[in-house]
């Protein structure tokens, strides 16, 4: 390891994102963009924008970057790239082109940390079979890194957060608790095995999940990142005009995540996310407080929340479990008819 990146930051990864409540207030002031070929815009707060080029091809366009989420520069590059590529996978697409986005101070940090971050990012771009075609760098400290990504998808195979249907089963491909492990590591509270599990999960592309969704013609999904499981579930429910029912006891958790929250190691982002979703979520009185907060924990390079058609749900879950990369995938609820709450958390 050339330099400890965690020594430069207070909030890392998707925990550093602007409060969703404040972000929504700002975005509501922007004018609506209209174009007959714009299949997905900012209105539904989906994972990326989608523009139809012709009857066979649509472009998925997205970007994501953030401060360090771990100590090792190369690993940070891998995680940040995997996180940015995830938006394309969440919409059923294939990554095509990427641009590096780097904010870095050579006055504050060694040059080799810069190159190691980019090399880590390229490792994941290569794994996605995409091409790096340039980038942009500015002098800034602490460092931030991510990608702008262009992907492709057939317009008829596009997966969005606005096509969930009552009766769909909710499958989560990765356990949650990333924010807990990152905060715990910073405080010296995590055990090495649990922290390494979190690191490996963040480096994992959602490529296999996208392939399985395409195989079974899934129409609705989202990836779980900075707004937490409940924040992204709420956005999906509103975009699709449905109610999302989540069984809190079925949510898969990373090792030690529950214990860290139980010890009071709860990142500020979880409270900001809870404030954002609270008016639209029904919390059953007997829901475990730590699980409630973990459902609001900001995830970095999190899993996919798949709205699986009921007739294919078992096969989708089986394929995920047998893939060798998603051993913790689990059905955590279902989609129901719209009611006064966007999400029922029971």
N, C-alpha and C positions, 0 to 999 in steps of 0.2 A: 504493500500500500504506500503510495507516494505522499499522501497528505490526508489528514482527517477532516473531511468536509463538514462533519457534524459540528466541528468547533466553530464554524462560521455563522450558524443560524439559530433562530429560536423556534421557528415553525418550518417543517420540511414537507416535501411531497404535496399531495392534494390538501393537506391540512392548512396550507398557506393560502388557499383560495379565498377570495373575497366572500364575505357572508352572503349566503343565497338570498336572504331577505333584502339586503342592500342592492345586490346585483339585479334582482327582479325589479326593484324600484327604478333603477337606472335604465334597464332595457325597455321598460314600458314607455319611456319617453321617445324612443327611436321610431322613425317612420316605418311603416310596413313596406317591404319590398315585394313587388309583384312582377311576375314573368310567367308566361304559359309553360315554360320548360323547367321552372324551379319546382321540383317535386317536394323538397323539404326545406323550410326556411327557419328563421329564429322563433316563429310563433309558437311551436309546440315544444321548444327547448329540447330538441332531439340531440343525438350525439354528434351530428355533423350536418352540413348543408349538402343537398343533392341536386344536381343539375342534369337534365336529360339532353344528351347530345344527338341521339337518333333513337330509332325504335329498338335498337340492340344494346345501346350503351348509355349509362348515366355515370357522371362523375361524383364521387364522394369527396368532400373537401373539409379538412379539419385541422386544428392545431391544439397543442397542449405543451406547456412547459412549467417548471416549478423549481424551487430551491432544493438542495440536497436532502435525500431521504435516508442516506446511509453514509458511512465514513469513507468507503473506498470509491475513488473517482470512476474507475471502469465499471463497477457494479451500478453506480448511480446512472451512468450513461445507458446501461442496459435497461434499467427500470424506467427511466424517463422515456426512452424510445418505445418500449413495450406499451407504456401507458398511452402514448400518442397514437400508436398504431391500432389500439383497441377500439377506437371509435369507428374505424372502417370495418373491423370484424363484427362489431355490434350491429351493423346495418347490413350484414350479409355480403360485404364486399371483399375485394382483393386489393391489397395495397399495391400501388404502382410507382409513385414518385415521392421523394421526401426532400425537405430542406431542413438543415440544422439551424436551430435558434439558440444562440449562446450569449449569455451575459456573464462576463468574466473579467476580473482585474489581474493583470500580470504584475501589478505593483504589490498586490496583497498575497498572491498565491503563486506557487511554482508552475512553470510552463508545462511540466510533464503532467500535472493534474488536468490541464486543458486538453492535451492530446489524449489522455487516458479516457476522459469523459466521451470524447468524440469516437474513440475506438470502441468503447462499450456500446454506444448507440449504433455504430455501424454493424456490430455483431448481430443485433436484433433486426436491423434493416435487412441484412443478408438472409437471416432466418426467415423473414417474411417474403423473400424473393422480390424485394423492391429495389429501386435505384435511388441513390443520393445524387442530386443534381445541383447542389449548391447550399447556400445558407447565408446567415447574417450574424455578425458579432458586434456587441457594443461593450465598452468599458463599464463595468458595474460590479458592485460587491454588496452582499454575498453573491456567489455565482447562481445562475439559473440556467437550465438546459431543457430542451424539448425539440419537437419537430412540427413542421407543417407537412401534412400528408395528403396526397391525392390517391384515391382508389377508384376502382371501377365496379359496377354491378349492372346486371340486366335490369331494366326498369320494372319488369314483371316479377323479379325476385327480390326486390328491395324490402328490407326489414326496418320498420320504424317503431317509435313508441306510441303511435296513434292507431294501431290496428289490433289491439288486444280485444278479445271477444269473451263474453261470459261463457264459462265452462272450460276455458283454457287452464291448464295446470302451470303453476309457477315453479320453475326449476332454477336454482342458484348453482353456478358452476364452481365457485371458489368460496371457502369459508371467509368470514369477516373478522375484523379485529386488528387490521394493519395499523391503524392509528394508535391503538393501545400498545402494540409492540414497539413502535417507533418511539413513543413517549417514554415507555419503560426502559428502553435502551439508553436514551439520553439521561435518565435518572439512575442508571446502573441497577435496575430492578429485574431485568429479564435474564432468563437462563439461556445459554448459548444455543441449545437445541431449538427452543421455541423461536428465537430471533432468526436463526438460519432458515427455519421453515417459512417465516414471513418474507425473508429476502428472496428465497427461491420462488415463492408464489408471485411476488411482484415482477420477477423476471420472466414469468411464464406468459407467452403470447396467448391471446384468445383465438388463435388460428383454428384449433381443433373444434372449439365450440361453434365457430362460424361454419365450418364444413358440415357439422352435424345438423345445424339449423337449416342449411341449404338442402341437405339430403331429405329432410322431412317437410320441406316447404313451410317453415315457420314464417309468420308474417309480422310478429311483434316481439321486441326485445329491447333491452338497454344494458349498458355496462354500469357497474356500480363503482363510483369514484368519489369525488370530493364532497358530495351532498349526502353521502351515506345511503344505506339500503332504503330507508324510509323516504328520504328526499327524492331519490330517483324513482321509487315505486309511486310516489305521489304524482310526480310529473307524468309518468306513464298513464296513471289512472285518469288524470285530467285531460291529457291529449286524446285518450281513447274513449272518454266519457263512460267510464266503468268504475267499479269499486274493486280494489285489490284487497283480498283477505290473506293475511299472513299468520301462520301458526308459530308463535314465538318460540315454542319448545323444539321446533324442527330446524331452526336456523343453525347451520354448521359454523363452528367457531375455531379460530386458530388456537393452538395450544397456548395456555397461560393468559389469553386475552381476558377471560372472565376474572381470573384471580387479580390481574392488574387493576381492572376497574373496581373490583371489590376492595382493593387496597387504596382506592382513591386516586389512582393514576388515570384520570380521565382528561383527554386533551380538550382545549377550549373549543375546537371546531365541533365537537359533539354537542356542546351546549348551544352553539350558534345554529347548528342544523336542527336541533330540537325546537328552538324558538321559531324557526322558519316553518316547520311542518305541523306544529301543535294544533293550529286551528282546523286542520283538515284531516287529522288522524283521531280515530277512536282507540284509546288505550284501555283494554280490559282492566278492571281494578286489581286482579290478581297477577298481572304481568310482573315478572321479576325486574326490579329497577335496573340492574346491571345489564340485562338483555335489552331493555328499552334503550339504554344509553349506547350499547354496542350497535344497535340498529341505526343509530345516528352517527356512528363513528365514521370519520372521513377515511375512505379507502383510496389507496394509491395503486393503480394498475389492478383494480379489482376484477371480479368475475362478471359473467353475463347473467342477467335475470331474464330467462327465456319464458315467453308465454307459449307453452307447448299445447297444440291441439290435443284434446283429451284422448283421441284415438291413437295418437302417436307418443304420448307422454312417457309411457313405460319404456318404449323402444329408445327414445331420446335419452332418458336417464341411464338405461343399460349401456348404450353406446358411449356415453360420457364416462361412466364408471369403468368400462372395459378399455378405454382409450390409453390408459397408462399415465395420463397427465391430470385427470380430474377425479381422484379417488374419493373426494369429499363432496361431490355433487349431490344435491338433495332436492326433493320436492318440498317446498316450504309453504304452499298455499294454493290459492286458485283465484281466478277472475270471476267476479259476480256482476250483477246488474248495478247500474249507478244508483247511489243513494246519497244521503246528506253528508257522508264522509267519503273522502277519496280512498282512505286505507283503513281497514279494520285490523288492529294489531291485538291478537288474543292469545 
